[in-house]
């Protein structure tokens, strides 16, 4: 931790994050998220930088860090440059990165006392499996108003998706069931899922709507679950 930032080298693994006092402090439900990601053996080996550079549309930690607006420092050994993770993906498995560049480090702003973060995932098996759809949300609140928002989703298009319109829609909105319903409508206009072995297009659209609802159920227990699920 450097001030309000968390800085990671490229070799940081999922297991490192799971054991990190910094992550445990700022993400109280971290262990719940970690259990949804692969197996112990893979978590011990898989790096966060590798998850990003693989470019998979359903990379769990890619989706996690897209919501947090993570920044990458890329180097070719002679010079370096910074790029937002949200700008890295140009198309399916196509990155804004030259062949001689590597990830030097990753950093992001840590959540504050007024932040709300959640990660959700659905797969054919609850644990140890590739996601059918996954999603993360990061909100900064001013009272009951959403000051800023970041929503990401995987499995709903050719790249790990940062949902620009959906995130912008939330800014300035009150936390309410009506806001959630409006958000779901916007989300559906931003995604382009295809039918494959993990589900049909219609199923993936339904899953993401359900995960968005799950974000609000988890983060805002004061809202009516019955009204949320009725939409």
ChimeraX attribute file (.defattr): number of C-alpha atoms within 10 A of each C-alpha:
attribute: neighborCount
match mode: 1-to-1
recipient: residues
	/A:1	13
	/A:2	9
	/A:3	7
	/A:4	11
	/A:5	12
	/A:6	16
	/A:7	17
	/A:8	18
	/A:9	16
	/A:10	17
	/A:11	16
	/A:12	18
	/A:13	21
	/A:14	22
	/A:15	17
	/A:16	17
	/A:17	19
	/A:18	18
	/A:19	13
	/A:20	11
	/A:21	11
	/A:22	13
	/A:23	18
	/A:24	14
	/A:25	11
	/A:26	15
	/A:27	16
	/A:28	12
	/A:29	14
	/A:30	17
	/A:31	14
	/A:32	11
	/A:33	18
	/A:34	20
	/A:35	15
	/A:36	21
	/A:37	21
	/A:38	17
	/A:39	13
	/A:40	14
	/A:41	9
	/A:42	14
	/A:43	19
	/A:44	14
	/A:45	14
	/A:46	18
	/A:47	21
	/A:48	25
	/A:49	22
	/A:50	17
	/A:51	18
	/A:52	24
	/A:53	19
	/A:54	14
	/A:55	21
	/A:56	19
	/A:57	25
	/A:58	25
	/A:59	25
	/A:60	29
	/A:61	22
	/A:62	30
	/A:63	28
	/A:64	25
	/A:65	24
	/A:66	28
	/A:67	28
	/A:68	25
	/A:69	20
	/A:70	19
	/A:71	21
	/A:72	27
	/A:73	19
	/A:74	20
	/A:75	18
	/A:76	14
	/A:77	10
	/A:78	6
	/A:79	8
	/A:80	13
	/A:81	12
	/A:82	14
	/A:83	15
	/A:84	16
	/A:85	23
	/A:86	23
	/A:87	14
	/A:88	19
	/A:89	22
	/A:90	14
	/A:91	14
	/A:92	13
	/A:93	14
	/A:94	15
	/A:95	17
	/A:96	12
	/A:97	16
	/A:98	10
	/A:99	8
	/A:100	9
	/A:101	16
	/A:102	18
	/A:103	21
	/A:104	19
	/A:105	18
	/A:106	23
	/A:107	20
	/A:108	19
	/A:109	16
	/A:110	18
	/A:111	19
	/A:112	11
	/A:113	8
	/A:114	12
	/A:115	17
	/A:116	20
	/A:117	23
	/A:118	23
	/A:119	28
	/A:120	24
	/A:121	23
	/A:122	20
	/A:123	16
	/A:124	12
	/A:125	11
	/A:126	13
	/A:127	16
	/A:128	15
	/A:129	14
	/A:130	21
	/A:131	25
	/A:132	23
	/A:133	27
	/A:134	29
	/A:135	32
	/A:136	27
	/A:137	25
	/A:138	24
	/A:139	24
	/A:140	19
	/A:141	21
	/A:142	13
	/A:143	10
	/A:144	11
	/A:145	16
	/A:146	20
	/A:147	18
	/A:148	18
	/A:149	24
	/A:150	24
	/A:151	29
	/A:152	26
	/A:153	33
	/A:154	29
	/A:155	29
	/A:156	26
	/A:157	17
	/A:158	21
	/A:159	22
	/A:160	30
	/A:161	24
	/A:162	24
	/A:163	21
	/A:164	15
	/A:165	15
	/A:166	22
	/A:167	21
	/A:168	16
	/A:169	17
	/A:170	22
	/A:171	17
	/A:172	15
	/A:173	17
	/A:174	17
	/A:175	18
	/A:176	16
	/A:177	20
	/A:178	13
	/A:179	13
	/A:180	21
	/A:181	18
	/A:182	13
	/A:183	20
	/A:184	18
	/A:185	12
	/A:186	16
	/A:187	21
	/A:188	16
	/A:189	11
	/A:190	16
	/A:191	19
	/A:192	13
	/A:193	20
	/A:194	18
	/A:195	12
	/A:196	10
	/A:197	7
	/A:198	16
	/A:199	18
	/A:200	14
	/A:201	16
	/A:202	11
	/A:203	16
	/A:204	25
	/A:205	20
	/A:206	13
	/A:207	21
	/A:208	26
	/A:209	19
	/A:210	17
	/A:211	21
	/A:212	24
	/A:213	21
	/A:214	19
	/A:215	20
	/A:216	21
	/A:217	17
	/A:218	15
	/A:219	15
	/A:220	15
	/A:221	9
	/A:222	11
	/A:223	15
	/A:224	12
	/A:225	15
	/A:226	8
	/A:227	11
	/A:228	18
	/A:229	13
	/A:230	7
	/A:231	13
